[in-house]
């Protein structure tokens, strides 16, 4: 099979993660170009990963006739414009989250992709974490009953990139969005009400919020609390998020030991089940490989722009809740 020809827009930290964890050794795709205005960063990136075309502007990258798809790994404020540019140029798009900072531009991108029959996939790579996929299966197959109450917390020692320090809306767009999307996936339900509060660490330079608490009420009456502190001290980073899912027939615990683990209690298992420790998993590889296969097979990605409108709407409503200091019903 001929490899899908890909271009990367942005050559920073996230782009390097994408390259190292999948694109560089992909059997079914080939990165043939990168775009980055910073010349030193661009040339270093192209040399490190042996990319033949390194250009300053994404318009030049998009003009390459052999290019089929782009990976947008630039700062969030650029995503919506670059997505529309790529779609207008007839390219499939994999983009880092959030795929827009406002709902109108997000809807424009989705409409353009669907009109042109192009794939638009948002990088919600947390959905490929094996412990959460297993929890979803257990709930859907009735082994643990119906979900009632969920608590999720990610502990992180934030070392913010320069652009993050300048974002007025930062942590919910950069981190919390992953866990809100993950709960939509695991619970297979949509929130109907959102209440959020945020705060800032005065010792940090960040303009935007540095800690967040969101309360979500779902269609199935399940309640979920998502807590995201970005400046924990003296703790181990837990990107998987420590999550408890309390259900009508038992409880699921995820990542209590700061690794890919799942344990549960339910009469279905005869009481406590032994902890499952999953092999370390490359979530970037899972999501990027999915994108490539969707391009090849002309199928809709599970984290498509259309699907991710729901996640983005929750985050935007959470910011509205913070500003208005009240719970808000999702329309």
C-alpha positions as CSV (number, residue, x, y, z in Angstrom):
1,X,0.0,0.0,0.0
2,X,1.3,3.5,-0.9
3,X,2.0,5.5,2.2
4,X,-0.2,8.5,3.1
5,X,1.9,11.7,2.6
6,X,1.7,14.0,5.6
7,X,2.8,17.5,6.6
8,X,3.3,18.8,10.1
9,X,2.3,22.3,11.0
10,X,4.3,23.5,14.0
11,X,7.6,22.0,15.1
12,X,7.5,22.4,18.8
13,X,7.2,20.0,21.8
14,X,3.9,18.4,20.7
15,X,5.0,17.9,17.1
16,X,8.2,16.1,18.4
17,X,6.0,13.8,20.5
18,X,3.9,13.0,17.5
19,X,7.0,12.3,15.4
20,X,8.9,10.2,18.0
21,X,5.9,8.2,19.1
22,X,4.5,7.3,15.6
23,X,5.1,9.3,12.5
24,X,8.9,8.6,12.4
25,X,8.5,4.9,12.2
26,X,5.0,4.6,10.6
27,X,4.6,1.8,8.0
28,X,1.6,3.4,6.4
29,X,2.4,7.1,6.4
30,X,5.3,9.4,5.6
31,X,6.0,12.9,6.8
32,X,7.2,14.8,3.7
33,X,7.0,18.4,5.0
34,X,7.0,20.6,8.1
35,X,6.0,24.2,8.5
36,X,7.3,26.5,11.3
37,X,8.1,30.2,11.2
38,X,11.1,29.9,13.6
39,X,13.9,29.0,11.3
40,X,16.2,27.4,13.9
41,X,13.4,25.2,15.3
42,X,12.2,24.3,11.7
43,X,15.7,23.3,10.5
44,X,16.4,21.3,13.7
45,X,13.1,19.5,13.4
46,X,13.6,18.6,9.7
47,X,17.1,17.4,10.3
48,X,16.2,15.3,13.3
49,X,13.5,13.5,11.5
50,X,14.9,13.6,8.0
51,X,12.0,15.6,6.5
52,X,12.7,16.7,3.0
53,X,10.6,19.9,2.8
54,X,10.9,22.4,5.7
55,X,9.1,25.7,5.0
56,X,8.3,28.8,7.1
57,X,4.6,29.2,6.1
58,X,1.8,26.6,6.1
59,X,0.5,27.9,2.8
60,X,3.7,26.7,1.1
61,X,3.3,23.3,2.7
62,X,-0.3,23.0,1.7
63,X,0.6,23.8,-1.9
64,X,2.6,20.5,-2.2
65,X,0.5,18.5,-4.7
66,X,1.5,15.1,-3.2
67,X,0.5,16.1,0.3
68,X,-2.7,14.3,1.4
69,X,-3.0,15.1,5.1
70,X,-1.7,17.5,7.8
71,X,-1.0,17.2,11.5
72,X,-1.6,20.5,13.2
73,X,0.6,20.8,16.2
74,X,0.7,24.6,16.6
75,X,-0.5,26.7,19.6
76,X,-4.3,26.6,20.1
77,X,-5.0,30.1,18.8
78,X,-3.8,29.1,15.4
79,X,-5.8,25.8,15.0
80,X,-9.1,27.1,13.5
81,X,-7.5,29.2,10.8
82,X,-5.0,26.4,9.9
83,X,-7.7,23.8,9.8
84,X,-9.8,25.8,7.4
85,X,-6.7,26.5,5.2
86,X,-5.9,22.8,5.1
87,X,-9.5,21.8,4.3
88,X,-9.8,24.4,1.5
89,X,-6.6,23.0,0.1
90,X,-8.2,19.5,0.0
91,X,-6.1,18.0,2.8
92,X,-7.3,15.7,5.6
93,X,-6.7,17.1,9.1
94,X,-5.5,15.7,12.4
95,X,-5.4,18.6,14.9
96,X,-4.3,19.0,18.4
97,X,-7.0,20.1,20.8
98,X,-8.8,22.4,21.1
99,X,-9.6,22.5,17.5
100,X,-11.0,26.0,17.9
101,X,-11.3,28.5,20.8
102,X,-14.9,29.4,19.9
103,X,-17.9,27.4,18.8
104,X,-18.6,29.2,15.6
105,X,-15.2,28.5,14.1
106,X,-15.4,24.9,15.2
107,X,-18.8,24.5,13.4
108,X,-17.3,26.1,10.3
109,X,-14.4,23.6,10.3
110,X,-16.8,20.6,10.7
111,X,-19.1,21.8,8.0
112,X,-16.2,22.4,5.6
113,X,-14.7,18.9,6.3
114,X,-18.1,17.2,5.7
115,X,-18.8,19.3,2.6
116,X,-15.5,18.3,1.1
117,X,-15.6,14.6,2.3
118,X,-12.4,15.1,4.2
119,X,-11.4,13.6,7.5
120,X,-11.2,16.0,10.5
121,X,-9.9,14.3,13.6
122,X,-9.1,15.9,17.0
123,X,-6.2,14.6,19.0
124,X,-8.1,13.2,22.0
125,X,-5.4,10.5,22.5
126,X,-6.6,9.7,26.1
127,X,-9.4,7.6,24.6
128,X,-6.8,5.0,23.6
129,X,-5.7,4.4,27.3
130,X,-6.4,0.7,27.8
131,X,-7.7,1.0,31.4
132,X,-10.4,3.4,30.4
133,X,-11.4,1.2,27.4
134,X,-11.8,-1.7,29.8
135,X,-13.8,0.4,32.2
136,X,-16.1,1.4,29.4
137,X,-16.6,-2.3,28.4
138,X,-17.4,-3.3,32.0
139,X,-20.1,-0.7,32.2
140,X,-21.6,-1.3,28.8
141,X,-21.7,-5.1,29.4
142,X,-23.5,-4.6,32.7
143,X,-20.8,-6.2,34.9
144,X,-20.6,-3.2,37.2
145,X,-24.1,-1.7,36.8
146,X,-25.1,1.8,35.8
147,X,-22.7,4.7,36.6
148,X,-23.8,6.9,39.5
149,X,-20.9,9.1,40.5
150,X,-17.4,9.7,39.1
151,X,-14.4,11.5,40.5
152,X,-11.4,12.3,38.3
153,X,-8.2,14.0,39.2
154,X,-5.0,14.6,37.3
155,X,-1.9,15.6,39.3
156,X,0.6,17.6,37.3
157,X,3.7,19.8,37.9
158,X,3.1,22.3,35.1
159,X,6.1,23.6,33.2
160,X,4.2,25.9,30.8
161,X,5.4,26.7,27.3
162,X,5.6,30.4,26.6
163,X,2.4,30.5,24.7
164,X,0.6,28.8,27.5
165,X,1.7,31.5,30.0
166,X,0.0,34.1,27.8
167,X,-3.3,32.2,27.3
168,X,-6.2,33.9,29.2
169,X,-8.1,30.6,29.0
170,X,-5.4,28.0,29.6
171,X,-5.7,24.9,31.7
172,X,-9.2,23.7,30.7
173,X,-8.3,24.1,27.0
174,X,-4.9,22.5,27.5
175,X,-5.5,19.6,29.9
176,X,-9.0,19.4,31.4
177,X,-10.5,18.9,27.9
178,X,-8.9,15.5,27.7
179,X,-10.6,14.2,30.8
180,X,-14.0,15.7,30.0
181,X,-13.8,14.0,26.6
182,X,-12.7,10.8,28.3
183,X,-15.7,10.7,30.6
184,X,-18.1,11.2,27.6
185,X,-16.4,8.2,26.0
186,X,-16.4,5.9,29.1
187,X,-19.9,6.7,30.3
188,X,-21.4,6.9,26.8
189,X,-23.5,9.8,27.9
190,X,-23.5,13.6,27.4
191,X,-23.5,16.2,30.2
192,X,-26.6,18.3,30.5
193,X,-25.4,20.7,33.2
194,X,-22.0,22.3,34.0
195,X,-20.6,24.1,37.0
196,X,-17.0,25.2,37.1
197,X,-14.6,27.2,39.3
198,X,-11.0,28.1,38.6
199,X,-8.1,29.7,40.4
200,X,-4.6,30.9,39.9
201,X,-1.3,30.3,41.7
202,X,0.0,33.8,42.5
203,X,3.5,32.4,42.5
204,X,3.3,31.6,38.8
205,X,3.5,33.9,35.7
206,X,0.5,32.3,34.0
207,X,-2.3,34.7,32.9
208,X,-4.9,32.0,32.8
209,X,-6.2,29.5,35.3
210,X,-3.8,27.1,37.0
211,X,-6.3,24.9,38.8
212,X,-9.9,23.8,37.9
213,X,-12.8,22.0,39.4
214,X,-15.8,21.0,37.1
215,X,-19.0,19.4,38.2
216,X,-20.9,17.6,35.4
217,X,-24.4,16.2,35.5
218,X,-25.0,13.7,32.7
219,X,-28.1,12.6,30.8
220,X,-28.3,9.4,32.7
221,X,-28.2,11.3,36.0
222,X,-24.6,10.4,36.7
223,X,-22.6,13.1,38.4
224,X,-18.9,13.6,37.7
225,X,-16.2,15.8,39.3
226,X,-13.1,16.7,37.2
227,X,-10.3,18.2,39.2
228,X,-7.2,19.6,37.4
229,X,-4.4,21.1,39.4
230,X,-1.4,22.1,37.3
231,X,1.1,23.0,40.1
232,X,1.1,20.1,42.5
233,X,4.3,19.8,44.5
234,X,5.9,16.7,46.0
235,X,3.8,14.3,44.0
236,X,4.4,12.1,41.0
237,X,2.8,13.3,37.7
238,X,-0.3,11.1,36.9
239,X,-1.2,11.8,33.3
240,X,-3.7,8.9,33.3
241,X,-5.7,10.6,35.9
242,X,-6.9,8.9,39.1
243,X,-10.5,8.0,38.6
244,X,-13.2,6.3,40.7
245,X,-16.5,5.2,39.0
246,X,-19.2,4.3,41.4
247,X,-22.0,2.2,39.9
248,X,-25.2,0.5,41.0
249,X,-23.4,-2.9,41.3
250,X,-19.9,-2.0,42.3
251,X,-17.0,0.4,41.9
252,X,-14.1,0.8,39.4
253,X,-10.8,2.4,40.4
254,X,-8.4,3.5,37.7
255,X,-4.7,4.4,38.2
256,X,-4.6,4.5,42.0
257,X,-1.0,3.5,41.7
258,X,0.0,6.3,39.2
259,X,0.1,3.8,36.3
260,X,-2.1,2.0,33.8
261,X,-4.1,0.0,36.4
262,X,-7.7,-1.0,37.0
263,X,-9.3,-2.6,40.0
264,X,-12.9,-3.2,40.9
265,X,-15.4,-4.5,43.3
266,X,-18.7,-6.1,42.3
267,X,-20.7,-9.2,43.2
268,X,-20.4,-10.1,39.5
269,X,-16.7,-10.9,40.2
270,X,-17.4,-12.5,43.6
271,X,-16.2,-9.4,45.4
272,X,-12.9,-7.6,44.8
273,X,-11.1,-8.6,41.6
274,X,-7.4,-8.7,41.3
275,X,-5.8,-5.4,40.0
276,X,-5.1,-5.4,36.3
277,X,-1.9,-3.7,35.3
278,X,-1.9,-2.8,31.6
279,X,1.3,-2.7,29.5
280,X,2.6,0.8,28.8
281,X,0.7,2.0,25.8
282,X,1.6,4.7,23.2
283,X,-1.6,6.7,23.1
284,X,-0.3,9.0,20.4
285,X,0.4,5.9,18.2
286,X,-3.1,4.6,18.8
287,X,-4.8,7.9,17.8
288,X,-2.5,8.7,14.9
289,X,-2.7,5.2,13.5
290,X,-6.5,5.5,13.7
291,X,-6.4,8.8,11.7
292,X,-4.2,7.2,8.9
293,X,-6.6,4.3,8.6
294,X,-9.6,6.6,8.4
295,X,-7.9,8.5,5.6
296,X,-7.1,5.2,3.8
297,X,-10.5,3.7,4.3
298,X,-12.6,6.9,4.0
299,X,-14.2,6.4,7.4
300,X,-15.2,8.7,10.2
301,X,-12.7,8.9,13.1
302,X,-14.1,8.2,16.6
303,X,-12.8,11.7,17.7
304,X,-14.0,13.5,14.6
305,X,-14.6,17.2,14.6
306,X,-18.4,16.5,14.7
307,X,-18.0,14.4,17.8
308,X,-15.6,16.8,19.4
309,X,-18.1,19.7,19.1
310,X,-19.7,18.2,22.2
311,X,-16.4,18.2,24.2
312,X,-15.6,21.7,23.1
313,X,-19.0,23.0,24.0
314,X,-18.6,21.6,27.5
315,X,-15.3,23.4,28.0
316,X,-16.7,26.7,26.6
317,X,-19.7,26.3,28.9
318,X,-17.4,25.7,31.8
319,X,-15.6,29.0,31.1
320,X,-19.0,30.7,30.9
321,X,-19.9,29.1,34.3
322,X,-16.7,30.5,35.8
323,X,-17.5,34.0,34.5
324,X,-21.1,34.0,35.6
325,X,-20.5,32.1,38.8
326,X,-23.4,29.7,38.3
327,X,-24.3,26.3,36.9
328,X,-25.3,26.3,33.3
329,X,-27.6,24.0,31.4
330,X,-26.2,22.7,28.1
331,X,-28.6,23.3,25.2
